[in-house]
Amino acid sequence: MPLIRVLLVEDFVPFRRLICSKLEENSDLQIICQLSDGLEAVHKAEELKPDLILLDIGLPTMNGIAVAREIRKLALESKIIFVSQQSSADLVQEAFSSGARGYVLKTKVAIDLLPAVEAVLEGRHFVSSDLQITLDSV
């Protein structure tokens, strides 16, 4: 199986390190780029065409929802999982409407990140269990 190329977009460095360490548990995942800026993420997604993009919502220059909408136009094959502290059902709906396939709460990264990656890469949606939203509504 070829390596899954991952673009990680998170502006809080300690949390970005946590995500990286979690992804390293799966040898099929290769982080090809780490960014902290929304607009830069759009450009890198277009340039690199990653298989998977892990994306925060609160980013400098452009929020993650807007980033996802732009990426959907430029890197059609890239799958997006939001990793966010935001738990509003409306925001989660908006994230899925912008083209995301998964939504993981930052408080659940240790438990939910790898299952979310697996589900999304298999073509399924994933939502952290603590969110008050069902997959039927996404």
N, C-alpha and C positions, 0 to 999 in steps of 0.2 A: 504494500500500500504506500503511495507517495506521501510525503510530508504535507501536512495541512499548514498552509502559510497564513500566519495571524498578524493582523495590524491591531495594536493596542493603543487606544486613545483615552488617556486619563491624566488629568492635570495635577493630582495630588500624588507626589512621588512615593511616599511610603505605601500608599494603597496600590500604586502601580507595581511596586516590588512584590506585594502580597499576591497580586494576580499572576505575575510572572512565576513566582515559586509554585503556585497551584498548577499552572499550565505545564511546568516542568515535570509534573507527575505522570504526564502522558507523553511518551517519546515520539508520538506521531505528530505532535504540535510543535511548530517552529515559529517563534516570534521574529518576524522579519523587520519590524519597525515599531518604535514606541514614540508617541507624540503626546503633547499636552495642549494643543491648539486646534480648535474646530476647523478653521479655514485650511490650515496645513493638512489636516486629516483628509479633506476633500481632494486636495492635490495629490497626496501620496496614494490614496485609494485609486485614483485614476491612473497614476503612474505604475503602481505595483500590482494592481488587480489581485488583492489577497483573497484567499478562499473564505476567510472569516475575519470579521471586524468586531472587536469588543470596544464598546463606545459608552462613555459617560454622557450624561445630559448636560450638566453644568460645566461648560468649557469656555475659555476665552475666545474672543472674536466671532464665534458662531456656536449656538447651542447644538447639542447632539441631535435633536429632532430635525433641525434644518440641515445638519450634516448628513443625516441618513437620507433625507429627501434628495439631496444633491448626489450622493453616492449611488442611489438607485438609478440615476440617469447615466452615470459615468462608468460604473463597475457592476454591471447587471448580475454577474455570477457570484459576487461577494455576498455572503450571508452575514447579517448583523444581529448581534446580541447586545442589548443595553445592559450595563452594569451600573446601577444607580441607587442612591439613597432615597429617591423620590418614590413614594408608594401610593400616590393618588390614582384611583381607578381611571380617571379621565386622562391623566398623563400616560399611563400604561397603554390605554387605548390609542392615544395619539402616537405613541412610539411604534405600535404595531401598524398603524395606518401609514406611517412614514416608511415602512418597508422592513421593519425588524422582524425576526423570527423567534427571538427569545428576550426575556426580561428577567434579570437576576438582581435581587436586592443586595446591596453591599454587605448588609448584616448577615447574609446567607451565602456569601461567596465560597466559604470553606466547604459547605455542603452541596450547594447547587451549581457551581460553575462547570465542573466537568460533566455532570449529567445534562446540563443545558447545551454544552458544546456537542455532546454526542447526539442529543435529540435533533438539534438544528442541522447538523451535518447529515443526519438520516432523513431530512426533509420534514421533520415534525416541528411544532411550536413548543416553547417551554416558558412557563411562568413560575417564579418562586412561590412556594406553597403558602407563604404568609400574606400574599397579595389577595385582596378581596375581588378577584376577577376570575372568570372561568375561560378556558380555552375556546369554548363555544362562541364567545362574544368577540374573539379576535379574528 
